[in-house]
Amino acid sequence: MSGKFSARSAGGSLKIMDFIPCLILALIFIVHVGPSQAQQNSLSKSGETPSIIIKTDDNLLKPQGERYTLSEAIAYALKNNPRVRISAKDIDTEAYGIDAARAERMPRIDFGSSASRYRYPAPLTPPVISGLFGAGPDLPEYSRNIYDAGGSLRLPIFKGGRLYRAVLVAEMRKGIAQENLVTSKQDLIFNMSSVFYKIAELEKLYVSTDGTVKQLEAHKSDVEVFYKTGAVPYIDLLKTDVQLAHAVEQRLAVKNNRESAYELMKNLMGMDDTEKNIVIDYQKAPPQLLPSLEESLTKSLVQRPEYRAVRKKRMISEERVKMAQGKRLPDVYVGGEYGGKAGDSFGFKENWYFGARMSIPVFDGGLISAEINRERAELQKVLEEERLIRLAITREVRDAYLNITHARERTEVAGKAIESARENARIEKLKYQTGAGTNTDYLDAQTDLLRAEADYYRSFFDEEVARASLRKAMGETGY
């Protein structure tokens, strides 16, 4: 036989052996087609898309380990991710900067002492000569070895506004560090959501590829039976083997990608135990209404930490311009010193002074002017940076809206394609098992079904990622 058979012999009379292929085909139809048909009907009623041809228990195909929902995984990551912790430490660093800036306005008291030896005897105190009717001159004591000890005081009074502006700058730097922490958290939330949804997509796709492999294995058994009876040529068996090997390779690739995604997820979560097995627990969130585009744009410019940070950076640049201009004003401070000197006899002679000092820059070769111009140029750069971030935020919000819309449309189209591909695969299987179809048609139908499932899962979870992207673009920290 060559793919077809006849119920009659060459002489026109019926033979018992001619009924054997028919009986085999009938048994195969009852064993394989019957359960498959029941599974198809149950899936069609439930509306589920995974495991279209063969129903497979998802729990048997998922890796085993500690389960995390999306909110649990993000909460764990926010506590343990190194980048978030570094950003939190930056706030502490800038807080100490505020203390340092405030300390510049406080009096400074120092204590010092020294021991010196001179070639010639030196006076311990300056010589003092009284008036005409005074007690007479006070001659100091001389010694080659001089020991002195005492304390000094210095208190800045006015430095052209640089003292209190330095405090303002330090406080704004801390504010920028706080905004950077929020940015790090939002980036982490988005990255965790993206990886989580990617793993969920790969979980579904793995179920589909595993179902395809099992379906092709069952189909290969049918082809082997047909080939042994002479109902199909050997080329059908070869094509089935090739298609089955390709399906197994696809399943292995999906499994490897899933494991790699899990490793990335553990890295984002800050897990030190890299050998620990974790499993996601995907729970589809109820549909939420999207805010209008105008509302999203308004919220994004108010809530985005990057935009708030660059505005603080602009304020810092403005203060730095004023600080540079303040260098043209006089510096005023008060100071004093109290101490004593002694020679080899260690009879200390005390001395002290207290006073105020003022310095006014008269000529510095254009140094102050150059510093002012430099700070003004930095301010212009920050203004352009603020504009750049504002444009980028607007683009991110619009892109997120477009991605949500496109993913939703693709999901609707892919859902309809799955129904068609499912029915096509069912028909081609029946046609092949009854001898009315070809092996190539069935293999193509099975490939189309797997492609339709992959497209559906990809578009479905792309919408989830796009929604997470919109929340990040709007500056929301919720998850």
C-alpha positions in Angstrom: 0.0 0.0 0.0 1.1 3.6 -0.5 -1.0 5.7 1.8 -4.4 4.3 0.7 -5.9 0.9 0.8 -8.8 -1.0 -0.7 -11.3 -3.2 0.9 -11.2 -5.5 -2.0 -8.5 -7.8 -3.5 -7.3 -7.6 -7.1 -9.8 -10.3 -8.1 -12.7 -8.4 -6.7 -13.4 -10.7 -3.8 -13.1 -9.7 -0.2 -10.3 -11.1 2.0 -10.0 -11.2 5.8 -6.6 -9.6 5.7 -8.0 -6.5 4.0 -10.1 -5.7 7.1 -7.1 -5.6 9.5 -6.0 -2.0 8.6 -9.6 -0.8 9.0 -9.8 -2.4 12.4 -6.5 -0.9 13.5 -7.6 2.6 12.4 -10.9 2.2 14.2 -9.1 1.2 17.4 -6.6 4.1 17.1 -9.5 6.5 16.5 -11.3 5.3 19.7 -8.3 5.3 21.9 -6.7 8.6 20.8 -9.4 10.7 19.3 -12.0 10.0 21.9 -10.1 11.3 24.9 -8.6 14.1 22.9 -12.1 15.2 21.7 -13.3 15.2 25.3 -10.4 17.3 26.4 -10.9 19.8 23.5 -14.6 20.2 24.5 -13.7 20.8 28.2 -11.1 23.4 27.2 -13.4 25.1 24.8 -16.0 25.5 27.6 -13.6 26.7 30.2 -11.9 29.2 27.8 -8.4 28.3 29.0 -5.6 28.7 26.6 -2.7 26.6 28.1 -2.4 22.9 27.1 -4.8 23.2 24.2 -4.6 19.7 22.9 -3.5 17.7 26.0 -4.5 18.8 29.4 -1.5 19.0 31.7 -1.3 19.7 35.4 0.6 23.0 35.7 1.8 22.1 39.2 3.7 19.1 37.9 5.6 21.3 35.4 6.5 24.2 37.7 9.8 24.2 39.7 9.4 23.5 43.4 10.5 26.0 46.1 9.4 28.8 48.3 6.5 30.6 46.7 6.3 34.4 46.3 3.5 36.5 45.0 4.5 39.7 43.2 3.9 41.9 46.3 5.8 39.5 48.6 8.8 39.4 46.2 8.9 43.2 45.9 8.6 43.7 49.6 11.5 41.2 50.1 13.6 43.0 47.4 13.0 46.5 48.9 14.5 45.3 52.2 17.5 43.4 50.8 18.4 44.8 47.4 22.0 46.3 47.6 21.2 49.3 45.4 18.3 50.4 47.5 20.5 50.0 50.6 23.2 52.1 49.1 20.7 54.8 48.2 19.5 54.8 51.8 23.1 55.2 53.1 23.5 58.2 50.8 20.8 60.0 52.8 22.8 59.4 56.0 25.9 60.7 54.3 24.2 63.9 53.2 22.7 64.3 56.7 26.2 64.5 58.1 26.9 67.1 55.4 24.2 69.3 56.9 25.8 69.0 60.3 29.2 70.0 58.8 27.7 73.0 57.1 26.0 74.1 60.4 29.2 73.6 62.3 30.9 76.2 60.0 28.7 78.9 61.7 29.7 77.9 65.2 32.7 79.2 67.2 35.9 77.2 66.9 38.1 76.6 70.0 41.5 75.0 69.7 44.2 74.1 72.3 47.8 73.9 71.4 51.3 73.6 72.9 54.8 73.5 71.6 58.4 73.2 72.7 61.2 75.1 70.8 64.9 75.7 71.1 66.5 78.8 69.7 70.1 79.6 68.8 69.9 82.9 70.7 67.8 83.5 73.9 64.4 84.7 73.0 61.9 86.7 75.1 59.1 84.9 76.8 56.8 88.0 76.6 57.1 91.2 74.6 58.9 94.0 76.4 56.5 96.6 78.0 57.5 100.2 78.6 55.2 102.2 80.7 54.5 106.0 80.4 56.7 108.8 81.9 55.2 108.3 85.4 54.6 104.7 85.2 56.2 101.9 87.1 59.0 101.7 84.6 59.9 99.2 81.9 58.9 95.5 82.3 61.8 93.6 80.9 60.9 90.1 79.7 62.7 86.9 80.7 64.9 85.3 78.0 65.6 81.7 77.4 66.8 79.5 74.6 64.3 76.8 75.4 60.8 78.0 75.2 57.6 76.1 76.1 54.2 77.5 75.4 50.6 76.3 75.8 47.2 78.0 75.3 43.8 78.1 73.6 42.4 80.1 70.7 38.9 81.1 69.7 37.5 82.0 66.2 33.9 82.9 65.4 32.8 83.8 61.8 30.4 86.8 61.7 29.8 87.4 58.0 31.1 85.8 54.9 28.9 87.2 52.2 26.0 84.9 52.8 28.0 81.8 52.2 27.5 80.4 55.7 23.7 80.0 55.7 23.6 79.3 52.0 26.0 76.3 52.6 23.4 75.0 55.0 20.6 75.4 52.4 22.7 73.6 49.8 23.4 70.7 52.2 19.7 70.3 53.0 18.9 70.2 49.3 21.6 67.6 48.7 19.9 65.5 51.3 16.6 66.0 49.5 18.2 64.9 46.3 19.4 61.7 48.0 15.9 61.1 49.3 14.5 61.4 45.8 17.2 59.1 44.5 16.1 56.5 47.0 12.6 56.8 45.8 13.9 56.4 42.2 15.9 53.3 43.1 12.8 51.8 44.7 10.6 52.6 41.7 13.2 51.1 39.3 13.4 48.0 41.5 9.6 47.6 41.6 9.4 47.9 37.8 12.3 45.5 37.2 10.9 43.0 39.7 7.5 43.3 38.0 9.0 42.8 34.5 10.9 39.7 35.6 8.0 38.3 37.5 5.6 38.7 34.5 8.3 37.2 32.2 8.6 34.2 34.4 4.8 33.8 34.5 4.8 34.0 30.7 7.5 31.3 30.5 5.6 29.2 32.9 2.5 29.3 30.6 4.7 28.8 27.5 6.4 25.8 29.1 3.0 24.2 29.7 2.2 24.8 26.1 5.4 23.4 24.7 5.2 20.4 27.0 1.7 19.7 25.8 2.9 20.0 22.2 5.7 17.5 22.9 3.2 15.0 24.4 0.8 15.5 21.5 3.5 14.9 19.0 4.7 11.8 20.9 1.1 10.5 20.7 1.0 11.4 17.0 4.3 9.6 16.5 2.8 6.5 18.0 -0.1 6.7 15.5 2.3 7.2 12.6 4.4 4.2 13.7 1.3 2.1 13.7 0.2 3.4 10.3 3.7 2.8 8.9 3.8 -0.8 10.2 0.4 -1.5 8.5 1.7 0.2 5.3 -0.9 3.0 5.5 1.7 5.8 5.4 5.1 6.2 3.9 8.4 6.3 5.9 8.8 10.0 5.2 5.8 10.8 7.5 7.6 9.1 10.3 10.8 11.1 9.6 8.9 14.4 9.5 7.2 13.6 12.8 10.6 12.8 14.4 12.0 16.1 13.2 9.0 18.0 14.4 9.1 16.2 17.8 12.8 17.0 18.2 12.2 20.6 17.4 9.4 20.7 20.0 11.6 19.1 22.6 14.3 21.7 21.8 11.7 24.5 22.3 10.6 23.1 25.6 14.2 22.9 26.8 14.9 26.5 25.6 11.8 27.7 27.5 13.0 25.8 30.6 16.5 27.3 30.4 15.1 30.8 30.0 12.8 30.3 32.9 15.7 29.2 35.1 17.7 32.2 34.0 14.8 34.5 34.8 14.6 33.0 38.3 18.3 33.7 38.9 17.8 37.3 37.8 14.8 37.6 40.1 16.9 36.3 43.1 19.6 38.8 42.2 17.1 41.6 42.3 15.7 40.4 45.5 19.1 40.5 47.1 19.2 36.8 48.1 22.6 35.8 49.3 21.7 32.1 49.2 21.9 31.6 45.4 21.1 27.9 45.8 17.7 28.6 47.3 14.8 27.6 45.1 11.9 30.0 44.7 8.6 29.8 42.7 6.3 32.6 41.7 2.7 32.6 42.6 1.1 34.6 39.8 -2.4 36.0 40.6 -4.2 37.9 37.9 -5.1 41.3 39.3 -8.7 42.6 38.7 -8.9 45.0 35.8 -8.3 48.6 36.7 -9.4 51.7 34.9 -6.6 53.7 33.4 -6.4 57.5 34.2 -6.6 59.9 31.3 -3.4 60.8 29.5 -3.7 64.4 30.7 -4.1 63.3 34.3 -1.2 60.9 34.0 1.1 63.6 32.6 0.2 66.1 35.3 0.8 63.5 38.0 4.1 62.4 36.5 5.5 65.9 36.7 4.5 66.2 40.4 5.3 62.7 41.6 8.4 61.6 39.6 11.4 61.7 41.9 13.8 62.4 39.1 12.0 65.6 38.2 11.8 66.7 41.8 15.5 65.9 42.2 16.5 68.0 39.2 14.5 70.9 40.4 16.4 70.7 43.7 19.6 70.5 41.7 18.5 73.7 39.9 18.0 75.4 43.3 21.5 74.3 44.4 23.0 75.9 41.3 21.2 79.1 41.9 22.5 79.2 45.5 26.0 78.4 44.3 25.9 81.4 42.0 24.9 83.6 44.9 27.7 82.0 47.0 30.2 82.9 44.3 29.0 86.5 44.2 29.2 86.7 48.0 33.0 86.3 47.8 33.1 89.9 46.7 31.8 91.0 50.1 34.0 91.4 53.2 34.7 88.5 55.6 34.3 89.4 59.2 35.2 87.3 62.2 36.2 87.7 65.8 38.9 85.8 67.5 41.1 85.6 70.6 43.9 83.7 72.2 45.1 83.0 75.7 48.3 81.3 76.6 51.6 81.3 78.4 55.3 80.8 77.7 58.0 79.5 80.0 61.7 78.9 79.9 63.8 76.3 81.6 62.4 77.4 85.0 58.8 76.6 83.8 57.6 79.9 85.2 54.9 80.6 82.6 54.3 84.1 81.6 50.7 84.5 80.4 49.5 86.6 77.5 46.2 87.0 75.6 44.5 89.0 72.9 40.9 89.4 71.6 39.7 91.3 68.6 37.8 91.4 65.3 39.1 91.1 61.8 37.7 92.1 58.4 39.1 91.4 55.0 37.9 92.8 51.7 39.0 91.4 48.3 40.4 94.2 46.2 42.2 92.4 43.4 42.4 88.6 42.7 43.3 88.5 39.0 39.7 87.8 38.0 39.3 84.7 40.2 36.0 85.6 41.7 34.5 86.6 38.3 35.6 83.3 36.8 34.0 81.4 39.6 30.7 83.3 39.1 30.7 82.7 35.4 31.4 79.0 35.9 28.5 78.7 38.3 26.2 80.5 35.9 27.2 78.1 33.2 26.5 75.1 35.5 23.0 76.7 36.2 22.3 76.8 32.4 23.3 73.1 32.1 20.9 72.2 35.0 18.1 74.1 33.3 18.6 72.1 30.1 18.8 68.9 32.2 15.4 69.8 33.8 13.9 70.3 30.4 15.4 67.0 29.1 13.9 65.0 32.0 10.5 66.7 31.6 10.5 65.7 27.9 11.6 62.1 28.8 8.9 61.7 31.4 6.3 62.9 28.9 7.5 60.4 26.3 7.6 57.5 28.9 3.9 58.2 29.8 2.8 58.3 26.2 4.8 55.2 25.3 3.3 53.3 28.3 -0.2 54.2 27.1 0.6 53.1 23.5 2.1 49.8 24.8 -1.0 49.1 26.9 -3.3 49.7 24.0 -1.3 47.7 21.5 -0.8 44.8 23.9 -4.5 44.7 24.6 -5.3 44.6 20.9 -2.8 41.9 20.3 -4.3 39.8 23.1 -7.7 40.0 21.6 -6.4 39.0 18.2 -4.3 36.2 19.7 -7.2 34.9 21.7 -9.3 34.5 18.6 -6.3 32.9 16.8 -6.0 30.3 19.5 -9.7 29.2 19.0 -9.1 28.9 15.3 -5.8 27.1 15.7 -7.3 24.7 18.2 -10.2 23.8 15.9 -7.8 23.5 13.0 -5.5 21.1 14.9 -8.5 19.0 16.0 -9.8 18.7 12.4 -6.3 17.9 11.0 -5.8 15.2 13.6 -9.2 13.6 12.7 -8.5 13.9 9.0 -5.1 12.2 9.4 -6.4 9.4 11.6 -9.1 8.6 9.1 -6.8 8.8 6.2 -8.3 11.9 4.7 -5.4 14.3 5.7 -1.7 14.4 5.4 1.0 14.3 8.1 2.4 17.7 7.0 -1.0 19.4 7.4 -1.3 18.1 11.0 2.3 19.1 11.9 1.7 22.5 10.5 -1.6 22.8 12.5 0.2 21.8 15.7 3.0 24.4 15.0 0.4 27.1 14.3 -1.4 26.3 17.6 1.9 26.6 19.6 2.7 29.9 17.9 -0.8 31.2 18.7 -0.4 30.3 22.3 3.0 31.9 22.5 1.6 35.1 20.9 -1.3 35.2 23.3 0.9 34.8 26.4 3.4 37.3 25.1 0.8 40.0 24.4 -1.1 39.3 27.7 2.0 39.7 29.9 3.3 42.6 27.7 0.2 44.5 28.9 1.0 43.7 32.5 4.5 45.0 32.0 3.1 48.1 30.2 0.9 48.8 33.1 3.8 48.6 35.5 5.7 50.9 33.2 2.9 53.4 33.4 2.9 53.3 37.2 6.6 54.0 37.1 6.3 56.8 34.6 3.7 58.4 36.8 6.0 58.2 39.8 3.8 55.8 41.8 5.4 53.6 44.3 2.5 51.2 44.8 2.6 47.6 43.6 
